[in-house]
Amino acid sequence: MQFGRTYEEFEVGAVYKHWPGKTVTEYDDHLFCLLTMNHHPLHMDANYATTTVQGRNVVVGNYVYSLLLGMSVPDVSGKAIANLEIESLRHVAPTFHGDTLYGETTVLDKHMTSKPDRGIVYVETKGYKQDGTVVCTFRRKVMVPTETYVKERGGEQPGRPEPLA
């Protein structure tokens, strides 16, 4: 199974559809809120949420973003040397408990750095629900190795031990 890409494997215009999707449960949302100390009642209090425009609990946006970022790792940043920048992050529609999120990433640009063994890839990730409604978009820059860098470090899985006989 491929985990990330080298610089040479990225093509401007390529679209990576991340799989599988993730159905967001009330438990997922509440646990994330509790872990991050975001106790806003829109996310935690079903009775309060009935008084809002949405009429029900909304999944906290940082969880939505985190899921989509995680979904993109095998396709985009699995071999990353560094995540350099989140240029933009937009929440464009609410996500509710029970929605299933899917993601896809488009390669917008790429260029080499001053070092010949690494480059920077500029991508946009879109997250959408089971009905196709886009809920979140973000653009980021990731520093990725070249094939030469990977070979010089010992291959695809440097530091992985071999089992003893």
N, C-alpha and C positions, 0 to 999 in steps of 0.2 A: 504494500500500500504506500502510495506516495504521501510524503508529509512535507508540504511546502515545495517551493520551486527555487531553482537557481536563476540568476539574472537572465541567462540565455533562454530559459524556458518561458519567460513572460513575453507576450506579444501585445503591443498597443491595439486596443479594440477587442481583445479577448474577453469573454464573459465566462465566469466560473459560477455554476449553480451549486450552492452548498447543500449537502444532504447528510443526514436526514433533517427534517424540520423538528420543531419542539413545541408541544402543546403546553401552554403556560397554565399552571394550576394556582389556586388560591394559596396553597402551601408555599409554592416557589416564591410567589410575590411577597407574602408575609415574612418568610425567612430572610429574603434579601433586604426587605425594609428593616427588619430587626438587626441584621448584621451590620447595616450601614447607618443605623440610628435615624432613619427617615421615618418618623411616626406620623406623617401627615394623614389625617383621617380619610382623605380621598382614597388612600390605598389600604387602610387598616380597618375602617369602620363602615360596615355595609349600611347601617341606618343613616349615618351622615351622608354617605354617597348618594342616597336616594334624593337628597335635597339639592344636588348639583346638576349642572347642565347635562352631564353624562348619565345621571340617574342610577349609576351603579359604580362599584369599585373599578378604578383604572389601575392597570399594572404600572408600577413605577418605571419611569423612562430609562433610568440608568440600568435597570435589569434588562430591558429590551435591547439597549445598546450592547451590554455585556454579552448577551446571548448571541447577537449577530456577529460581534467581534470574534467570539469563540468559534462560531460556525465557520468563519472564514480562515481560521488558522491552517487547516490541512491544505487548503488551496493557495493561500497567499503568504502567510508569515511563518510557516512551520520551520523554515530554515533561516529565518531572519537573524541578522547580526544585531539589529536594533529597530525598534519602532520609534521613528523620529518625530512624528507630528500627527495630531488629529487637527486637520485644517478646519473642518466644519462638522457640525452635528445638528441635525434637524429632526424633531419629532413632528410628523405631519398628520398623524391620526392616532386616536387612542387604541390601546390594546387592552382587552378584557380577559378575565379569568375564563379559560376554556378555548381561547383563540390559539391556533397553531401558527407559529412563525416560520418563515422560510427566508433564505437570503441568497443574494447573488452579488458578485463583485465584478466590476468592469475595470480593465487596465486602461488608464487615461494617458499615461506617459511613462517613460523610463529613460534614465541616463546614467552613465558611469560617474563615479566619484574621482577624486584626484588619485586614489589608490586603484591599481589595475585589477584587484581581486574582489571588487564589490561595486554594486550599483544601487541606485535609488529607484524604487517603483512607486508610482503615484496611482492610487486606486480609489474607486467609489463603491461603497457597499450599500445596497438597498435591502431593507427588510420589509416583508409583506405578509399579510394574513392569508388564511385558507381561501378567501374569496378574491385574492389579488390586490386588496387595498394596501398601498404602501403606507407603512407606519413610521419608518425611520430611515434616514440616509446619512451617511458620513463619508468624508474623504480623508485619506491619510497617506502618509509617506513612510515607506518601509525600506530600510537598508538590507539588501540581500546579497549573499555571496555569489561569486561566479563558480563555474564548474571547477576551475583551477583551485580556488580556495577550498572547496569541499574535498578534493583529492589530496591536497597538501595537509589537511587536518586528519586524514585517515579514513575518508569515505563518508558514507551517509549517516553512520551512527558512531561518531567518535566516542571513545571511552566505554563503549558497551563491552562487558566482559563475555568471554566464552564459557560455557558450562564445563565444570571439571568432569573428567571421565568417570 
